[in-house]
Amino acid sequence: MRGPAVIFDLDDTLYPSNSFVAGGIRAVAVLLRDDGFTDPDPCDVLMEVLETEGPFSLFDSAFARLGVRRTPELVSRLVAAFRAHSPSISPYPGIVDLLCSLRNHGVGLGLVTDGYPQVQRSKWTALGLGHLFDAVVFCRDIDGGDHPKPDPFPFARAHHLLGEPDSVVFVGDNPSADFPAPDAFGWRTVRVCWPEATHILDGDTVINRPVARNAAELRAILSRILDFPS
């Protein structure tokens, strides 16, 4: 294609990542209950840790509160359960309408998503957005290779799969991972800061990068950049 394209990140850009984490927590809680940890309820403790501390120290903080002894075997079991659960997730409000509008205006759509490949594929399948996209790139599995963001290779691959479009806008949420490559390529970029997103408070080296806090704002920004009616 020679027209414009918009390439999206996935987590906390098209859907709230905490909804996936919550499903994983429920799967993990089942195993902990089976191991005899029932008071306090593991699911309640894990959810409280998620809400108060975020996802990055989830298991360790929950273990401390539950009195669980941390072992490599236990962590391996819980991680496997977390990754293998069937996601029950939905796009942010207004995202599907926005994607359909972009397609109706002849804009190509791409996805570049980082993370454990099987997990990212299960999320993508659960969201049911694949029919709207022209190119999907899983950073950790490109021809069998691992290219985590901010490696520019996945972005270049998406650009190639989209047919080398004349202009590209990249939409993401994580300044340190999502934007270095698009900025280096000279693409336009838009940051989304949905409420409660993981990276909403992260600093951005580009002071004047457009920021959208909901789908209506994102639609307005993309309409201005791509010059079509909002």
C-alpha positions as CSV (number, residue, x, y, z in Angstrom):
1,M,0.0,0.0,0.0
2,R,1.1,3.6,-0.6
3,G,-1.4,5.4,1.5
4,P,-1.1,6.1,5.3
5,A,-1.0,3.5,8.0
6,V,-1.5,3.5,11.8
7,I,0.5,0.9,13.8
8,F,-0.6,0.1,17.3
9,D,0.9,-1.3,20.4
10,L,-1.4,-3.9,22.2
11,D,-1.2,-3.9,26.0
12,D,-2.7,-0.7,27.6
13,T,-3.2,0.7,24.1
14,L,-6.0,-1.4,22.6
15,Y,-7.2,-3.0,25.8
16,P,-6.5,-2.7,29.6
17,S,-3.7,-5.0,30.5
18,N,-5.0,-5.3,34.1
19,S,-8.0,-7.3,32.8
20,F,-5.6,-9.9,31.5
21,V,-3.6,-9.8,34.8
22,A,-6.8,-10.3,36.8
23,G,-7.6,-13.4,34.8
24,G,-4.1,-14.8,35.4
25,I,-4.5,-14.0,39.1
26,R,-7.7,-16.1,39.3
27,A,-5.8,-19.0,37.7
28,V,-2.9,-18.6,40.2
29,A,-5.3,-18.4,43.1
30,V,-6.8,-21.8,42.2
31,L,-3.3,-23.4,42.6
32,L,-2.6,-21.7,45.8
33,R,-5.9,-22.8,47.3
34,D,-5.2,-26.3,46.2
35,D,-1.9,-26.1,48.1
36,G,-3.8,-25.2,51.2
37,F,-3.5,-21.4,51.3
38,T,-7.1,-20.4,51.9
39,D,-7.0,-17.8,54.7
40,P,-6.7,-15.0,53.6
41,D,-8.0,-15.8,50.2
42,P,-5.2,-15.8,47.6
43,C,-7.2,-14.1,45.0
44,D,-8.2,-11.2,47.3
45,V,-4.5,-10.8,48.4
46,L,-3.2,-10.9,44.8
47,M,-5.8,-8.4,43.6
48,E,-4.9,-6.1,46.5
49,V,-1.2,-6.2,45.6
50,L,-2.1,-5.5,42.0
51,E,-4.1,-2.5,42.9
52,T,-1.7,-1.0,45.5
53,E,1.8,-2.0,44.1
54,G,1.2,-2.9,40.4
55,P,2.1,-6.1,38.6
56,F,5.9,-6.1,38.8
57,S,6.3,-7.6,42.3
58,L,3.0,-9.4,42.4
59,F,4.1,-12.9,43.5
60,D,6.7,-11.8,46.0
61,S,4.4,-9.3,47.8
62,A,1.6,-11.8,47.8
63,F,3.8,-14.6,49.2
64,A,4.8,-12.3,52.1
65,R,1.2,-11.6,52.9
66,L,0.1,-15.2,52.6
67,G,3.0,-16.8,54.4
68,V,4.0,-18.7,51.3
69,R,7.6,-20.0,51.0
70,R,9.0,-18.9,47.7
71,T,10.6,-21.8,45.7
72,P,11.6,-22.0,42.1
73,E,9.2,-24.9,41.6
74,L,6.3,-22.9,43.0
75,V,7.0,-19.8,40.9
76,S,7.4,-21.9,37.8
77,R,3.9,-23.6,38.4
78,L,2.3,-20.2,39.1
79,V,3.9,-18.5,36.1
80,A,2.8,-21.4,33.8
81,A,-0.8,-21.1,35.1
82,F,-0.8,-17.4,34.7
83,R,0.4,-17.6,31.1
84,A,-1.8,-20.5,30.1
85,H,-5.2,-19.1,31.3
86,S,-7.8,-18.2,28.7
87,P,-8.1,-14.5,28.6
88,S,-11.4,-12.8,29.1
89,I,-10.6,-9.3,27.8
90,S,-12.2,-6.6,25.6
91,P,-11.0,-3.6,23.7
92,Y,-11.2,-0.2,25.4
93,P,-14.5,1.6,24.7
94,G,-14.6,3.2,21.3
95,I,-11.5,1.3,20.0
96,V,-13.4,-0.9,17.6
97,D,-15.4,2.0,16.1
98,L,-12.1,3.9,15.7
99,L,-10.4,1.0,13.9
100,C,-13.4,0.5,11.6
101,S,-13.4,4.3,10.8
102,L,-9.7,4.2,10.0
103,R,-10.2,1.2,7.6
104,N,-13.1,3.0,6.0
105,H,-10.9,5.9,5.2
106,G,-8.3,3.7,3.5
107,V,-5.8,3.6,6.4
108,G,-3.7,0.5,6.8
109,L,-3.6,-1.0,10.3
110,G,-0.7,-2.8,11.9
111,L,0.2,-4.1,15.3
112,V,3.6,-4.5,17.1
113,T,3.3,-6.3,20.4
114,D,6.0,-7.4,22.8
115,G,5.9,-10.1,25.4
116,Y,5.8,-13.9,25.8
117,P,4.6,-15.0,22.3
118,Q,2.0,-17.6,23.3
119,V,0.5,-15.1,25.8
120,Q,0.4,-12.3,23.3
121,R,-1.2,-14.5,20.7
122,S,-3.9,-15.7,23.2
123,K,-4.7,-12.0,24.0
124,W,-4.9,-11.2,20.3
125,T,-7.2,-14.1,19.6
126,A,-9.4,-13.2,22.6
127,L,-9.8,-9.6,21.5
128,G,-11.1,-10.6,18.1
129,L,-9.6,-7.7,16.2
130,G,-7.5,-9.6,13.7
131,H,-9.9,-9.1,10.8
132,L,-9.4,-5.4,11.0
133,F,-5.6,-5.5,10.8
134,D,-3.3,-5.8,7.7
135,A,-0.1,-6.7,9.6
136,V,0.6,-8.2,13.0
137,V,4.1,-8.6,14.5
138,F,4.9,-10.4,17.7
139,C,8.3,-9.0,18.7
140,R,9.5,-12.2,20.5
141,D,8.8,-14.4,17.6
142,I,9.9,-13.0,14.2
143,D,11.1,-15.8,12.0
144,G,12.0,-17.6,15.2
145,G,14.0,-14.6,16.5
146,D,13.5,-12.5,19.7
147,H,13.4,-8.8,19.1
148,P,12.0,-7.1,22.2
149,K,11.1,-3.4,22.1
150,P,12.7,-0.9,21.6
151,D,14.5,-3.0,19.0
152,P,13.6,-1.3,15.7
153,F,13.4,-4.5,13.8
154,P,9.7,-5.3,14.7
155,F,8.6,-1.8,13.6
156,A,10.5,-2.1,10.3
157,R,8.9,-5.5,9.8
158,A,5.4,-4.1,10.3
159,H,6.2,-1.3,7.9
160,H,7.3,-3.8,5.3
161,L,4.2,-6.0,5.8
162,L,2.0,-3.0,5.3
163,G,3.5,-2.5,1.9
164,E,5.9,0.4,2.7
165,P,3.1,3.0,3.3
166,D,3.8,6.7,2.5
167,S,3.3,7.8,6.1
168,V,3.0,6.0,9.4
169,V,1.5,7.0,12.8
170,F,2.5,4.8,15.8
171,V,0.2,4.6,18.8
172,G,1.5,3.3,22.1
173,D,1.6,3.8,25.8
174,N,5.1,3.1,27.0
175,P,7.6,5.9,26.2
176,S,10.7,3.9,26.8
177,A,9.7,0.9,24.7
178,D,7.2,2.1,22.1
179,F,8.6,5.4,20.7
180,P,12.4,5.2,20.3
181,A,12.2,3.3,17.0
182,P,9.2,5.2,15.5
183,D,10.9,8.5,16.5
184,A,14.1,7.4,14.8
185,F,12.2,6.5,11.6
186,G,10.6,9.9,11.5
187,W,7.0,8.5,12.0
188,R,4.4,10.5,13.7
189,T,3.5,9.2,17.2
190,V,0.6,9.4,19.6
191,R,0.8,8.4,23.3
192,V,-2.3,6.9,24.9
193,C,-2.7,7.4,28.7
194,W,-5.8,5.4,29.6
195,P,-6.8,5.6,33.3
196,E,-5.0,3.0,35.5
197,A,-2.6,2.0,32.7
198,T,0.7,0.6,33.8
199,H,2.9,3.4,32.3
200,I,0.6,6.4,32.7
201,L,3.1,8.2,35.0
202,D,6.2,7.3,33.0
203,G,8.2,10.3,31.7
204,D,8.6,11.0,28.0
205,T,11.6,12.5,26.4
206,V,9.5,14.1,23.7
207,I,7.7,16.9,25.5
208,N,5.2,17.8,22.8
209,R,4.1,14.3,21.8
210,P,0.3,14.2,21.4
211,V,-1.5,12.4,24.2
212,A,-4.9,10.8,24.2
213,R,-6.8,9.8,27.3
214,N,-9.7,8.1,25.6
215,A,-10.8,6.9,22.2
216,A,-12.5,10.2,21.3
217,E,-9.3,12.1,21.9
218,L,-7.3,9.5,19.9
219,R,-9.8,9.7,17.0
220,A,-9.5,13.5,17.0
221,I,-5.7,13.4,17.0
222,L,-5.5,10.8,14.3
223,S,-8.0,12.8,12.2
224,R,-5.8,15.9,12.4
225,I,-2.7,14.0,11.5
226,L,-4.2,11.9,8.7
227,D,-6.5,14.7,7.5
228,F,-9.9,13.0,7.5
229,P,-13.1,14.0,9.2
230,S,-13.4,12.9,12.8
